[in-house]
Amino acid sequence: MWDRGHCFLGAEGAGSCLHVDQAWWSNVAKNYLGYKLVATWAPSGAPAALRCAGELFRKPLTAEQQEALRQAARVALLRPGDVASFTGGLPHVTVVVGDGLNLTGYESLVNWHPRNAELLLRGAARPDGPGTLALKPLHRLFDDLRRRREEEEEEEEE
């Protein structure tokens, strides 16, 4: 299932503060214009990263942000035309670099790999609160998934 997607437009220093998505699904980013740094963390580095949750990583970086970046699983520079994919269920952060504007489009997807489906369900089982997907949108997501599965089954029967 693909999310409806969204875009971010910004100049140097703009970005997304360090966070974990409300829904723990996969993200696909297409960088159309300008340059953007993206950092992602593995489960082992998540505790160090989350000490900086809600912070935008732009210069000058704090000592704690520098330490968190040292433990990042990946730091990548997205150039025009680049595509990146990462899980929203682990910490990630972005920042625009360079002199020009940056435009990046994002879509989220849920695939049927058991580990990805398990991560989505584990994220959905978290207690309600800031940073978690509310029950109504979560139920809509599951309804969409069920409808798509039923449509695929009907197509197979034809």
N, C-alpha and C positions, 0 to 999 in steps of 0.2 A: 504494500500500500504506500502510495506517495502522498506526502503532505502537500498542501497548496503552495507552499514556498513563500519566500520573502526576499527582499534585497536590502543591502546596506550601502549607503553612499556617504563618503567622508573624506576629509583631508588628513594630512599628517597628524598623528597623535590620536585620531579618533579610532574607536574600536569597540570591542565587546569585553567587558570586565571578566575576570576569571569566574567561571560558573560551571555548573552541571545542569543540563537541560531538565525541564519539568518532566518530559517523557524520555525514557531511556531508549532512544532509537538511533538509527544511523543517520548521519548528515552527509550531504553531498554539496560541496561549495564549488561554484564556477566563478572564476575571477575574470571579469570583463575588461576592467580598466584600472591602471595603476598597480601599486604593489602593496601587499599585506603580509605581515608575519602572523603565523598561526602556531601556537604551541599546544601540545596535547600530552596528557600523562597516562601512564599505565596504572593499574590498581596499586602496585607497590609504591608509586610516587604520589598517589592521590592525597595522603595525609599531609605531606609537606606543601603541596599545592593549595590545599583547602585552607591553610593558614592565611592565604591571601585572597580568599573568596570575596567577590564583590569589588576587587581592586582592578583598575585599568593599568596595564603594564606599559607605561610610556616613560621616556627619559625625563629626568634621571630615575633609574630603577632604585628601589630601596634595597637594602641588604637582604631582607627576607624574600623579596621578589627574585633577586639574583640567585639566591640559594634554591628557590623553587624551580627556576629555569634550569639549573644544573641537573635537577632530577627529572626533567621532562623526558618523555619517551621520544618525542619528535618536536623539532622546531623547523618550520618550513617557510620559505619565501614564496608566496604565490605571485606569479607574473601574469600579465594579460594572456588569457587563453588557458591558464592552468586550471585543473580540477583536482580537488582533494576530497577524501572521504574519511570520516572518523566517527566514533561513537559519541553520542550526546550524553551517555551514561557515565562518562568520566570527565574530570576537569579539563577545560580548554579555555583559551584566551586568544584574542586577535588584536592587532594594532596596525593601522595604516602607516606606511613609511614612504619617504620620497616626497618630491615637490608637487606632484599632481594629485588630482582627485582619484579616489578608488571607488569602484562599483563591483560588488560581489553579490551573486544570487545564491540563495541556500534553499534546498529542499530536504525534507526528511523522509526516510523510508523505513518500513518494517519488512524484513525478508523472513523467509521461513527456516533459516538455519536455526537449529535447536538452541545454540548458545545465545543468539540474538533475541529469539523469542523469550528465552528464560530471563535475559537481562531486562527486556521490556516489562515482563510480569513482576520481576523483583522490584523494579522502580515503582510500578503501580501499587505494590503492597506497602510502600512507605506510609507512615502516618501523615494525615493531612497537615499542611502548614506551608509557610513560605518556601517557594522553590519546588513544590510538588504539584503535579497535575491534578486539578480538581476532578471530582467524580463525574460531573456531567460531561466535560470534554473527553474524559477517559472512556466513558460508556459509549460516546459517539464514535470514538476510535475503534472500539471493539465491535460496535454495530457495523461500521464500514468494513472491517475485516471479515466479519461473518457474511455480509452481503456479497462481497467479492468472491469469497470461497463458494457460496451458493451459485453465483453466476458462472464460475469456472466449472462447477460440477454439472450444471445444466448444459453448458457448451460441450462438455465431454460426452454427455448422453446423446446429443444430436448427431 
